[in-house]
Amino acid sequence: MCGIVGIAGTQEVAPVILEALKRLEYRGYDSAGIATLVDGRIERRRSPGKLSRLDAVLRDEPLPGRTGIGHTRWATHGAPTVINAHPHANARVAIVHNGIIENFRDLRSELLAKGHKFESETDSEVAVHLISDYLDQGLAPEDAAQEAVRRLTGAYSLAMIFRGEESLLIGARKGSPLAVGYGEHEAYLGSDAFALAPFTNRVAYLEDGDVAIVRGNQVSIFDAKGRPANREVVITNASSALVDKAGHRHFMAKEIHEQPEVIGHTLAHYLDAAGPNVALDNDKLSKVLASATRLTISACGTAYYAGLVGKYWFEKLARLPVEIDFASELRYRDPVYPEGGAALFISQSGETADTLAALRDAKANGQTTLALVNVVESSIAREADIVLPIFAGPEIGVASTKAFTCQLAALAALAIAAGRGRGKLSAEDEKRLCTALLEIPRHIVEFLKSEAKIEALGQEVAKARDVLYLGRGPSFPLALEGALKLKEISYVHAEGYAAGEMKHGPIALIDENVPVIVMAPHDGFFEKTVSNMQEVMARGGKVLLISERAGLDRAGTDAWAKIEVPDADAFIAPILYAIPAQLLAYYAAIAKGSDVDQPRNLAKSVTVE
């Protein structure tokens, strides 16, 4: 997900924009740039790579100016080069752009025929020339911008400045988030409230089709039909402090170690520890969980695997039928939604484009929509009927860790509430399960004491070309998540399988060079999982067994290595087993020399399809 910052200011803005862009590094990017107005002229500085390279460029070639725009780019069209980096500009207008302009080829052909000359490979540059074309026709900048964005199709957010127009900043949004910040003497545009937090806590979120005209500290917002739009100015709680690593080598390590605390925050919201019992503060949510004819869960990536665990919990504890699909697939297969159904959408950022589109489709088909998000001011949260926050705090590492376990904690509480509301769980059952949930922070703290052993195992796993993860029941999604984590940050090929499926193909891959990581909680699936593990070892497989002490003892001593997880109720095993999966991937990535927090080709939040 690219980052946008724009300032119509009263002092030189380039250094301030650069610092604001650093707050957005967690989104993932491969180039960056800033443009300002210097004596009415547009000037810019751009660089491929990290912001440190742009910082060096600015030191060599300072960029004055009190009105400017900045951008961190994640390449979609064109390689990450200086030419393709944002801002894109000509003599009259400069723009930064998030998202994809789907009809850029048609527009480019039209503009080439009119004599416009393009220098980049990007879809974004077409916006520069389209706006300029309207300026050539005599339109004022505000009108040229509005006419241009009406012709763009796709998902995008734009910020732009104009030659000779000091203090003028124009923003537009369709599908990709953009917010306006209100200051005392100046105003701002940003990808989200986190980007704007150093400047102001007064923020308005643009809606699809909106265009914001900023002149100094005066802001006018118009909707898709050009009518004045009164977007609510809210007080955001986004922290204005730069997030640091708190003594850890990487943000990912910090966020792994934050899990006892943030899971506690999640549980404090959904549980009454005095019971203990689930304590939902939303009557509508309670009624939906009690009466829904079916729950459709949809998400992408790690959030999808959280939803897959949720499916096991909702069906087992509440006998609530659940269908789950990737958000990128759900709406395209024209799903059949039942009358009285509910649809739950999971997203750390709340801005995932596919998930947002799937939510809109479900809503259009009469489903009550629920959003399980970390950012309660996000697009998905704002459009859902019911918002379910997870309270993980800012997650900077691209590979999700604490958001995943907080999602699981919230899903577990919701499944218990559904079980009680549907008459499938007794008060005694609720108390037992809630007690288990409340013990999670303590168990994770205990487990993290064994981190040194996992570091050594991660170094061994890093030597492999291929790795398999196995699990059964609710541990199957954890096998998928463990494999995804390893792929994401260490670039080791890994696959997760339901353990019983080994005989149906994957067993052909087994030899002494392929580590097989078996997640085997000492639960009702344990014996069958160990049987599948024995089949692997009989073929020379190198098994790393993850289980509780009782499970490790019963499984024998033939495994290559073992990781002991604290003894706990089997209900919370998916949350506890996420921790060794995260640590194995983390230490494998370090051994491989990977960029742990910003792995190649990945972005924190994917706001394009």
Buried (B, 14 or more C-beta within 10 A) or exposed (E): BBBBBBBBBBEBBBBBBBBBBBBBBBBBBBBBBBBBBBEEEBBBBBBBEBBEBBBEBBEEEEBEBBBBBBBBBBBBBBEBBEBBBBBBBBEBBBBBBBBBBBBBEEBBEBBEEEEBEBEBBBBBBBBBBBBBBBBEEEBEBBBBBBBBBBBBBBBBBBBBBBBEBBBBBBBBBBBBBBBBBBBEEBBBBBBBBBBBBBBBBBBBBBBBBBBBBBBBBEBEBBBBEEEEBEBEBBEBEBBEEEBEBEEBEBBBBBBBBBBBBBBBBBBEBBBEBEBBBBBBEEEEBBEBBBBBEBBBBBBBBBBBBBBBBBBBBBBBBBEBBBBBBBBBEBBBEEBEBBEEBBBBBBBBBBBBBBBBBBBBBBBEBEBBBBBBBBBBBBBBBBBBBBBBBBBBBBBBBBBBBBBBBBBBBBBBBBBBBBBBBBEBBEEEBBBBBBBBBBBBBEBBBBBBEBBEBBBEBBBBBBEBEBBBBBBBBBBBBBBBBBBBBBBBBBBBEBBBBBBBBBEEEBBEBBEEEBBBBBBBBBBEBBEBBBEBBBBBBEBEBBBBBBBBEEBBEBBEEEBBBBBBBBEBBBBBBBBBBBBBBBBBBBBBBBBBEBEBBBBEEBBBBBBBB
